[in-house]
Structures are given as C-alpha cells and as structure tokens.
Amino acid sequence: MNVVLVVNADLGPLHRVSVQHAIRMLCRRVAEIHEAEPDRLIGAFPLPRVVRLVRYVVTRWRFSSGPAWSRAGVLVRDGRCCAYCGGPASTVDHLLPRSRGGRDTWLNTVAACGPCNNRKADRTPGEAGMRLRRTPAAPTWAALVH
C-alpha cells in the first residue's frame, strides 16, 4: 500500500498522500492514525491506511463546481478501464479530437487503452465505428478521493 487517505477532523475525505507524507504529518502532529495495517510498523508508527487531521480544515472548494480536469482524474473516474473495449486503460482519448476544437473537459474525455486510442485516431467515435461503454460525466470531489 503506497497511498494513505487523509480525512478531515469530521472524517470527511480530503485527498490521498504517500506513506512518507503521512508519516511526516504524524511527526508534525497535524494528523493522527485513524486506520492502520495490523502488525506493520514504520519506525515507531503503525503503517497508516487512513490519517485524520487533528484540526478541522475548511473545505469550501469541495463544494464548488467540482474538481478541475486532469488526465489522472479521468483515469480514476473511469476506473482505468477502456471506454471502448473494457480492457485496462493507460491513455486519455478526446471524443471530439483536439485537432477539431475538442477541449480537455470531463465530458469530452474518456480513459482508453492504447490500441483503441490508436484505432479511433483523429475521428469521433461515430466516425470510427466505435461505441462507448459509458457516457463521460463530471465527477464529484468524493468520487476522485477513493
């Protein structure tokens, strides 16, 4: 396990950090271990899975229109599954290609495997004769924290 979930003092999920970052938070006493791996230690600390902040952090940004678009976010949103064949995805495909004015938005991008992304090329899915297995949607903050 190389990522640790950081939750607010009210147990609302905030984001994920590396184990090293989580240990630094524990050393600085800005967080406490909420959930840990049984019988695994890093120095004096149990290996954390979830750390809880000691003080509540105001998160108005979480209630805004949603997270900004990112390639990593698209892969997380789609569960790293190709939107065309359902196989493992490692790339992001634009439904309306960027060369035709398509933008980096949640509704214009999907996770895709390399072969499907190359097969679709510089066309829309309809032009390439490829069907989407899921309709892209803008995720919520909570959906990207898992």
Secondary structure, DSSP 4 states (H G I P E B T S, - for coil): --EEEEE-TTS-EEEEEEHHHHHHHHHTTSEEEEEEEEEEEETTEEEEEEEEESS----GGGGSS-PPP-HHHHHHHTTTB-TTT-SB--EEEESS-GGGT--S-TTTEEEE-HHHHHHHTTS-HHHHT---SS---PPPHHHHH-
